[in-house]
Amino acid sequence: MYLGIVKGTVVAERKAEGLAGTKLLLVQPVDDQLAPNGDLQAAVDRVQAGPGDLVYLVGSREAALACDPWFVPVDAAIVGIVDGVDVPNKAAPR
């Protein structure tokens, strides 16, 4: 599971069987400080997210299992919209 920020939408005229009617979003993965962490990626939206939303995603097999019907050919699925992130202060090295 990882965090990302929705940057836009992906429009596909044709999709693999099982993905008809699904919304695809362009997501920027981020770290716990919300700094970019990796390349933009397309993800299936399972929670009605929109541009600018902070979301959490699952990848690989878990992404395929998050879809209905499950086990469709996807590498990332948005499974939640984040309300906030609370990261405890890091202890200073001794």
C-alpha positions in Angstrom: 0.0 0.0 0.0 1.3 3.5 -0.8 0.3 7.1 -1.1 -0.3 9.2 -4.2 -1.8 12.4 -5.4 -4.2 12.3 -8.4 -2.9 14.5 -11.2 -5.4 13.8 -13.9 -7.4 11.3 -15.9 -6.6 8.8 -18.5 -9.0 8.3 -21.4 -9.0 4.9 -23.1 -11.4 4.1 -26.0 -10.7 0.4 -25.6 -9.9 -1.5 -22.4 -9.3 -5.1 -21.6 -12.4 -7.2 -20.8 -13.4 -6.6 -17.2 -12.3 -3.0 -17.2 -15.3 -1.6 -19.2 -16.8 1.3 -17.3 -13.9 1.8 -14.9 -12.3 5.2 -14.4 -8.5 5.5 -14.9 -6.6 8.2 -13.1 -3.0 9.5 -13.4 -1.3 9.3 -10.0 2.0 10.7 -8.7 3.3 8.4 -5.9 4.5 10.4 -2.8 6.3 9.7 0.4 5.1 10.4 4.0 6.1 14.1 3.5 4.0 14.2 0.3 7.2 14.6 -1.9 7.1 12.9 -5.3 8.4 9.3 -5.0 8.7 7.7 -8.4 7.1 8.1 -11.9 3.5 9.0 -12.7 1.3 5.9 -13.1 -2.2 5.0 -14.3 -4.4 3.5 -11.7 -8.0 2.1 -11.6 -10.2 4.3 -9.4 -12.3 2.2 -7.0 -13.4 5.1 -4.7 -14.5 8.0 -6.9 -11.3 10.0 -6.4 -10.6 13.2 -8.3 -7.7 15.5 -9.3 -5.8 16.8 -6.3 -7.0 14.1 -3.9 -4.5 12.3 -1.7 -5.2 8.6 -2.1 -3.8 5.3 -1.1 -3.2 2.6 -3.6 -2.4 -1.1 -3.8 -0.2 -2.6 -6.5 0.4 -5.9 -8.3 -1.9 -8.7 -7.5 -3.7 -6.8 -4.8 -4.6 -4.2 -7.4 -6.2 -6.8 -9.6 -8.1 -8.3 -6.6 -9.5 -4.8 -5.8 -11.4 -4.7 -9.0 -14.8 -6.2 -9.8 -14.7 -8.6 -11.5 -11.5 -9.4 -9.6 -8.2 -10.3 -11.2 -8.2 -8.1 -14.2 -5.0 -6.9 -15.8 -4.0 -3.8 -13.7 -0.9 -2.8 -11.8 -2.4 -0.1 -9.5 -5.7 0.5 -7.9 -6.9 3.4 -5.8 -8.6 1.9 -2.8 -9.0 5.0 -0.4 -9.0 8.7 -0.1 -6.8 10.0 2.6 -8.1 12.6 5.1 -4.8 13.3 6.7 -1.3 12.0 7.4 0.3 12.2 10.8 4.0 11.3 10.9 5.7 11.4 14.3 8.8 13.5 14.7 11.9 11.5 13.9 14.3 11.1 16.8 17.6 12.8 16.4 20.6 10.4 16.1 22.7 10.0 19.2 
